[in-house]
Amino acid sequence: MSLTRCFNIDDLRRMARRRLPGPIFHYLDGGADDEWTLRRNRSAFADYEFLPDVLTDVSNVRTSGRLFGQDIAWPLMLSPTGLTRMFHEGAELAVARAAEAEGLIYALSTAGTTTIEQIGRTITTPKLFQLYIFKDRGLTSELVRRAKDAGYAALALTADTPVTGNRERDRMSGLSLPPRLTWKSILGFALHPRWSLGALAGAKFDLVNMRHRVDLLAMGRKLSAYDGQLDQSLTWDDVEFLAKAWDGPLAVKGLMTPAQAVQARESGATAVMISNHGGRQLDGAPAPIDQIAAMRDKVGSSLEIICDGGVRRGSDIVKAIARGADACSIGKSYLYGLAAGGEAGVRRALTILREEFLRTMMLAGINDVARIEARHVRHLGPPSRH
């Protein structure tokens, strides 16, 4: 299969599965425990149906808007994903360039494999830096300063990771970083020479933005070794501190309830990313699409709301905005594209989603993204249990 024969995100997922060794694919694709939340993130969108307007002039459709005070071509951002180089040697730079080509915001993870500064000087599209808070608070302050100096437009604090979720796929595969050749894994790597050659020839798998202070991966330790560095005493006081230190657009990522959104606003945040970490943390957490409307009703227009989780179709974005979101963000969807074909694969993923988004707006009789309203979708009933 070639990228041009990939007509949806599931096609890219299948292509990525063929190109990645098993342990690497399952790290990308999996979730926590029974993966109920992972599945629910996606299936929840099917609980909403469209109520289209007809006889509406859609000869000229406006999709552009603003997010974090920045112009965006359409209401999507690329979520921060850690260890991106695991999936393709192009790593975060390939993703960032694709975001730039689409006029979208790119988010770099603290656990990225490309430096804050390299992303900052490579692309002109607005950038967000995602922050984990470590026990070493000096490292936290340093990361915030570096992001500010490198011209990042916004900061996002991830709040749902006091410990790493129970990702049983990774435990079963024995995944370690950097990936190691063992008797269990050597066949899988041998059967995927394109990935293996790229991994051997490219830069090292490394947490480059913190390696001078936290040497977690040099000995190929398990991913769970990361937990020992995370500050489990994180509270809303830390959000207040960050809001003052950053003095710019600040999102809290990982919130699920209206009360938490209000607390975020009172602590100085300007945005909320409704997220369950792609189903990789607390299994049994609700799907983000189901939480938008209640949160919007509670905070009004005082916070930007981003739906993070489960987006596989451009129509999902229209549904999320109709429920009250300002934008959606994607992680797995673009990583499938990255694994399938590097920067070209990410561009293919974004093209698919953009074309689906525009087509859905036209078929729903909506000619301006600002005119997507609650009346355009209807919930079918209580959340299904599947």
Buried (B, 14 or more C-beta within 10 A) or exposed (E): EEBEEBEBBEBBBBBBBEBBBBBBBBBBBBBBBEBBBBBBBBBBBEBBEBEBBEEEEBEEBEBEBEBBEBEBBBBBBBBBBBBBBBBBBBBBBBBBBBBBBBBBBBBBBBBBBBBBBBBBEBBEBBBBBBBBBBEBEEBBEBBBEBBBEBBBBBBBBBBBBEEBBBBBBBEEBEBBBBBBEEEEBEEBBEEBEEBBEBBEEBEEBBBBBBEEBBEBBEEEEBBEBBEEBBBEEBEBEBBBBBBEBBEBBBBBBBBBBBEBBBBBBEBBBBBBBBBBBBBBBBBEBBBBBBBBBBBBEBBEEEBBBBBBBBBBBBBBBBBBBBBBBBBBBBBBBBBBBBBBBBBBBBBBBBBBBBEBBBBBBBBBBBBBBEEBEEEBBEBEEEBEEE
